[in-house]
Amino acid sequence: MLIRGITKSDFDYIVSVLDRWWGGPSSERAHPVFFYELGSHALIAEDDGEVVGFLLGFITEEEPRVAYIHLVGIHPEHRRLGVGKELYTRFSERAQAAGAAALKAITTVGNEGSARFHEALGFAVREEADYAGRGRSRVVFTKDL
């Protein structure tokens, strides 16, 4: 498996398949800002030239710097094969090299698969009330680098 930086054609592909990969309307979550303005931190996983996964994230400028993982997608036929773990590992290495002190990701309450994945990678998991506005709790994952 090859992990590399994102290109415009990768971004276009992600937007075209994300609804299928996630089983419902999701492509709007791959906002163009994660390519045009923050794309230097985005990663693509390839297997024999086929895009099998991606990670859209960025590193904050505030101190302490945090590497935020916004959106990760894995091709359904490539799940549970280590693609997500490898994307997180590479993103973590790049974030640490760029001076980030921690990793962070969020998900909706009830997304047990995401919680199990992040816990297995050593993230602390906590629910935060009103994180996304009044009455909109989120599960926040954090991990020191």
Backbone bond lengths (Angstrom), bond angles and torsions (degrees), N, CA, C in turn:
res aa  C-N    CA-C-N  psi(-1)  N-CA   C-N-CA  omega(-1)  CA-C   N-CA-C  phi
1 M - - - 1.447 - - 1.529 107.95 -
2 L 1.310 115.21 138.52 1.459 122.91 178.50 1.521 108.88 -109.18
3 I 1.339 116.90 128.46 1.461 122.35 173.66 1.523 106.26 -109.44
4 R 1.335 116.50 127.10 1.463 120.80 -176.67 1.520 110.10 -147.99
5 G 1.328 114.97 172.57 1.451 120.67 176.84 1.519 111.60 -69.32
6 I 1.311 115.33 161.08 1.466 122.13 -176.99 1.532 111.10 -83.23
7 T 1.330 116.05 150.51 1.461 123.22 172.27 1.532 108.34 -120.55
8 K 1.321 116.02 169.37 1.474 119.95 178.97 1.528 110.63 -60.92
9 S 1.317 117.77 -41.70 1.468 118.96 179.85 1.533 111.05 -65.58
10 D 1.339 118.23 -32.95 1.470 121.09 174.74 1.522 110.12 -63.23
11 F 1.335 116.28 -46.03 1.453 120.58 -179.47 1.525 110.39 -60.66
12 D 1.331 116.55 -45.78 1.463 120.67 178.76 1.530 111.01 -59.43
13 Y 1.322 116.36 -39.86 1.461 121.11 179.15 1.531 110.54 -65.45
14 I 1.329 116.94 -45.94 1.461 121.16 179.49 1.523 110.65 -55.28
15 V 1.320 116.14 -48.70 1.468 120.38 -179.21 1.528 110.51 -60.89
16 S 1.322 116.77 -35.18 1.469 119.87 -177.04 1.531 113.29 -75.66
17 V 1.333 118.55 -23.51 1.469 120.52 -176.39 1.518 114.41 -111.31
18 L 1.313 118.40 -10.99 1.462 120.17 -171.55 1.528 112.86 -60.20
19 D 1.300 118.65 -41.76 1.467 120.11 178.33 1.530 111.06 -59.23
20 R 1.321 116.76 -40.21 1.463 121.36 178.89 1.531 110.58 -68.97
21 W 1.335 117.17 -44.53 1.464 120.98 -179.12 1.518 111.50 -62.22
22 W 1.339 117.74 -36.54 1.453 121.70 -175.35 1.519 112.91 -98.94
23 G 1.321 118.19 -3.50 1.456 121.41 175.67 1.516 114.35 72.64
24 G 1.306 117.58 30.84 1.463 120.33 178.19 1.507 111.38 167.80
25 P 1.307 117.53 174.90 1.465 121.42 -177.26 1.527 111.89 -57.28
26 S 1.316 116.20 114.45 1.463 121.14 -178.06 1.515 113.26 -147.16
27 S 1.328 117.45 -15.31 1.467 119.62 -170.40 1.518 113.38 -61.24
28 E 1.345 118.13 -23.43 1.465 119.95 179.05 1.527 111.23 -66.10
29 R 1.325 118.08 -18.72 1.472 121.31 178.68 1.530 111.76 -71.25
30 A 1.311 116.14 -21.39 1.474 120.44 176.91 1.526 107.60 -87.88
31 H 1.315 115.94 64.18 1.462 122.56 -176.38 1.530 109.90 -61.19
32 P 1.331 117.67 141.43 1.469 120.82 -178.93 1.522 114.59 -57.26
33 V 1.320 118.63 -22.36 1.466 119.88 178.27 1.529 110.72 -59.53
34 F 1.330 117.11 -28.67 1.457 120.43 -179.60 1.525 112.57 -76.02
35 F 1.314 117.07 -6.56 1.463 120.52 169.98 1.516 110.19 -106.54
36 Y 1.322 117.07 -55.85 1.463 120.95 -172.09 1.524 113.98 -70.32
37 E 1.323 117.91 -44.39 1.460 120.06 -176.40 1.527 113.72 -100.39
38 L 1.322 117.66 -29.06 1.458 120.91 -175.33 1.524 113.01 -121.66
39 G 1.291 117.10 14.06 1.463 121.68 -173.73 1.512 115.92 -67.44
40 S 1.318 118.01 -15.88 1.463 118.59 -179.13 1.530 112.02 -66.75
41 H 1.320 116.90 -14.27 1.463 120.76 179.51 1.528 112.99 -105.08
42 A 1.325 117.79 -8.98 1.470 121.63 -177.50 1.527 110.49 -75.75
43 L 1.326 115.45 147.73 1.463 121.20 -177.47 1.524 111.50 -128.30
44 I 1.317 114.34 150.73 1.464 123.69 177.01 1.528 108.19 -122.57
45 A 1.326 116.34 138.88 1.466 122.00 172.29 1.514 107.43 -108.05
46 E 1.318 115.49 128.09 1.470 121.97 178.83 1.515 110.18 -119.70
47 D 1.321 115.50 145.54 1.455 122.13 172.61 1.521 106.51 -131.27
48 D 1.302 116.76 114.78 1.470 122.28 -177.24 1.522 112.06 52.35
49 G 1.339 116.22 42.83 1.456 121.36 177.16 1.512 115.74 81.29
50 E 1.336 118.16 -1.88 1.466 122.37 179.38 1.523 109.62 -101.25
51 V 1.329 117.50 132.82 1.459 121.37 174.91 1.524 108.06 -69.36
52 V 1.348 115.47 120.01 1.463 120.41 -178.48 1.522 111.77 -117.91
53 G 1.325 116.68 -3.08 1.452 119.58 178.42 1.515 111.34 -174.34
54 F 1.334 114.93 164.15 1.462 120.25 178.04 1.519 109.47 -153.39
55 L 1.313 115.04 158.89 1.449 123.01 174.10 1.519 107.46 -137.54
56 L 1.318 116.80 121.31 1.458 122.40 175.14 1.519 107.58 -105.66
57 G 1.311 116.67 120.53 1.452 121.27 -178.45 1.512 110.73 -157.56
58 F 1.320 115.55 179.07 1.462 120.57 178.90 1.521 109.13 -156.62
59 I 1.319 115.53 169.58 1.461 122.16 178.83 1.521 107.57 -116.86
60 T 1.325 115.48 126.59 1.456 119.71 -178.30 1.530 110.63 -71.11
61 E 1.321 115.38 159.50 1.458 121.18 177.53 1.526 112.15 -93.85
62 E 1.337 117.37 -20.98 1.455 121.08 -179.07 1.521 110.26 -69.15
63 E 1.322 115.59 152.56 1.462 121.21 177.50 1.523 109.29 -94.64
64 P 1.291 121.20 136.54 1.457 123.38 -7.25 1.534 110.90 -72.92
65 R 1.305 116.01 144.19 1.460 120.34 -178.46 1.526 110.14 -68.43
66 V 1.322 115.70 137.33 1.463 122.74 -178.30 1.521 108.43 -123.08
67 A 1.315 116.11 135.57 1.467 121.77 175.00 1.523 106.95 -95.00
68 Y 1.321 115.70 111.19 1.457 122.21 -174.67 1.529 110.32 -99.65
69 I 1.315 116.31 126.82 1.457 122.87 178.23 1.522 107.19 -99.18
70 H 1.326 115.94 111.32 1.456 121.45 -174.79 1.523 112.88 -87.25
71 L 1.315 117.09 -45.08 1.462 120.01 -171.70 1.523 109.52 -154.33
72 V 1.322 115.49 131.65 1.463 121.95 177.76 1.515 107.50 -130.51
73 G 1.309 115.95 136.32 1.457 120.56 176.89 1.515 110.32 -135.98
74 I 1.316 115.61 138.57 1.463 122.04 178.39 1.522 107.86 -125.18
75 H 1.319 116.19 131.33 1.466 121.61 175.95 1.526 108.18 -52.23
76 P 1.334 118.75 132.72 1.473 121.03 -176.89 1.528 114.51 -53.03
77 E 1.313 118.61 -33.33 1.469 120.82 -179.60 1.531 112.79 -79.94
78 H 1.325 117.13 -3.50 1.464 121.10 -178.27 1.526 112.38 -118.84
79 R 1.308 117.38 11.33 1.460 121.00 178.48 1.530 110.32 -74.52
80 R 1.311 114.46 151.63 1.473 123.13 179.84 1.526 112.73 64.35
81 L 1.338 115.54 25.23 1.462 120.75 177.15 1.528 111.91 -116.53
82 G 1.330 116.86 11.08 1.457 120.97 177.42 1.519 115.67 91.42
83 V 1.335 117.71 5.53 1.466 120.62 -178.48 1.528 110.40 -64.68
84 G 1.315 117.55 -49.68 1.461 121.15 -179.78 1.514 111.56 -61.89
85 K 1.302 117.16 -44.08 1.466 120.93 179.16 1.523 110.54 -60.38
86 E 1.318 117.32 -42.84 1.468 120.85 -179.73 1.527 111.22 -66.55
87 L 1.337 117.71 -39.31 1.461 120.28 176.22 1.532 110.44 -62.17
88 Y 1.322 117.55 -44.73 1.458 121.36 178.57 1.524 111.20 -63.55
89 T 1.329 117.25 -41.43 1.461 120.92 179.47 1.523 110.72 -61.44
90 R 1.303 116.84 -47.42 1.470 120.52 -178.84 1.530 110.98 -66.11
91 F 1.334 116.66 -42.80 1.462 120.10 177.98 1.531 109.90 -61.05
92 S 1.320 117.26 -42.29 1.466 122.21 178.94 1.518 111.10 -60.89
93 E 1.327 117.22 -45.08 1.462 121.31 179.36 1.525 111.13 -61.39
94 R 1.318 115.94 -44.96 1.462 120.38 179.86 1.526 111.04 -66.64
95 A 1.323 116.49 -38.50 1.464 120.75 179.53 1.529 111.05 -65.22
96 Q 1.308 116.08 -44.49 1.457 120.35 179.78 1.528 110.39 -63.28
97 A 1.328 116.79 -41.43 1.460 120.75 178.00 1.532 111.83 -63.47
98 A 1.328 116.37 -27.64 1.464 121.52 179.52 1.527 112.34 -88.57
99 G 1.324 117.17 2.24 1.449 120.74 176.07 1.508 116.13 95.92
100 A 1.321 118.41 9.70 1.466 120.21 177.87 1.527 109.62 -71.61
101 A 1.323 115.70 143.98 1.459 121.50 -179.75 1.525 112.81 -99.34
102 A 1.350 116.29 -16.88 1.461 119.46 -175.30 1.523 110.60 -156.08
103 L 1.328 114.76 161.86 1.459 123.46 172.57 1.522 108.11 -108.18
104 K 1.338 115.98 150.46 1.458 120.54 177.40 1.518 109.63 -147.59
105 A 1.325 115.98 143.07 1.465 122.94 173.48 1.522 107.10 -148.62
106 I 1.316 116.83 160.06 1.469 120.65 176.49 1.519 109.02 -135.11
107 T 1.332 114.95 159.82 1.460 121.18 172.74 1.521 108.62 -150.60
108 T 1.302 115.27 173.05 1.454 120.68 177.54 1.530 110.12 -77.02
109 V 1.303 115.47 153.43 1.460 121.17 176.67 1.527 107.55 -63.51
110 G 1.333 115.73 135.05 1.457 120.45 179.66 1.516 114.15 99.17
111 N 1.323 118.50 -8.25 1.454 121.15 178.66 1.532 108.04 -82.73
112 E 1.329 114.54 78.36 1.461 121.21 -174.38 1.528 112.92 -65.38
113 G 1.332 117.27 -34.01 1.463 120.06 178.53 1.518 111.44 -61.13
114 S 1.317 116.19 -43.87 1.459 120.66 178.20 1.528 110.63 -64.60
115 A 1.311 116.91 -42.34 1.471 120.40 179.33 1.523 110.82 -61.33
116 R 1.326 117.74 -45.79 1.472 120.90 179.29 1.525 111.44 -62.58
117 F 1.344 116.86 -42.11 1.461 121.30 179.54 1.530 110.05 -60.36
118 H 1.326 116.90 -50.18 1.460 120.07 -177.33 1.532 111.94 -66.80
119 E 1.320 117.26 -39.02 1.462 119.81 176.44 1.522 110.95 -61.20
120 A 1.338 117.28 -40.99 1.464 120.94 179.50 1.524 111.84 -63.61
121 L 1.335 116.68 -26.17 1.468 120.93 178.43 1.526 112.52 -90.88
122 G 1.327 117.16 4.82 1.454 120.64 175.37 1.516 115.51 90.55
123 F 1.324 118.20 14.64 1.457 121.39 177.42 1.521 110.64 -79.06
124 A 1.330 116.01 145.17 1.457 121.30 167.99 1.525 106.57 -78.49
125 V 1.326 116.67 142.33 1.461 122.11 -176.67 1.520 108.79 -123.99
126 R 1.344 116.18 127.02 1.458 119.47 176.60 1.526 109.78 -146.87
127 E 1.321 115.21 145.57 1.466 120.41 174.94 1.516 108.50 -90.06
128 E 1.337 116.68 131.98 1.463 121.70 178.58 1.517 109.43 -117.84
129 A 1.341 114.77 117.12 1.466 120.80 177.61 1.524 110.18 -64.71
130 D 1.303 116.41 142.35 1.473 123.39 174.77 1.529 113.92 61.25
131 Y 1.316 118.47 18.47 1.467 121.66 -177.92 1.530 111.36 -57.40
132 A 1.316 116.75 -41.36 1.469 121.26 -176.79 1.532 111.53 -105.72
133 G 1.333 115.96 25.31 1.455 121.40 -177.67 1.518 110.18 116.56
134 R 1.305 116.03 166.80 1.468 121.03 -177.17 1.529 110.89 -54.89
135 G 1.330 114.89 125.52 1.455 120.94 177.80 1.527 114.23 77.05
136 R 1.320 117.37 10.63 1.470 121.46 -177.59 1.529 109.59 -120.76
137 S 1.313 115.60 79.37 1.462 121.43 178.98 1.523 110.09 -70.06
138 R 1.312 115.53 155.20 1.458 122.08 174.35 1.524 108.28 -139.54
139 V 1.325 115.16 157.52 1.451 121.63 172.90 1.522 106.07 -95.74
140 V 1.331 116.10 126.89 1.457 122.49 -176.57 1.528 108.63 -110.68
141 F 1.327 115.73 129.24 1.457 122.69 178.24 1.520 108.09 -109.46
142 T 1.326 117.99 130.92 1.457 121.58 177.08 1.526 110.09 -136.09
143 K 1.322 114.28 150.73 1.474 120.13 178.32 1.520 108.08 -153.60
144 D 1.325 115.71 127.87 1.462 120.16 175.86 1.524 109.71 -72.00
145 L 1.319 114.58 145.62 1.471 120.17 176.05 1.527 109.82 -99.53
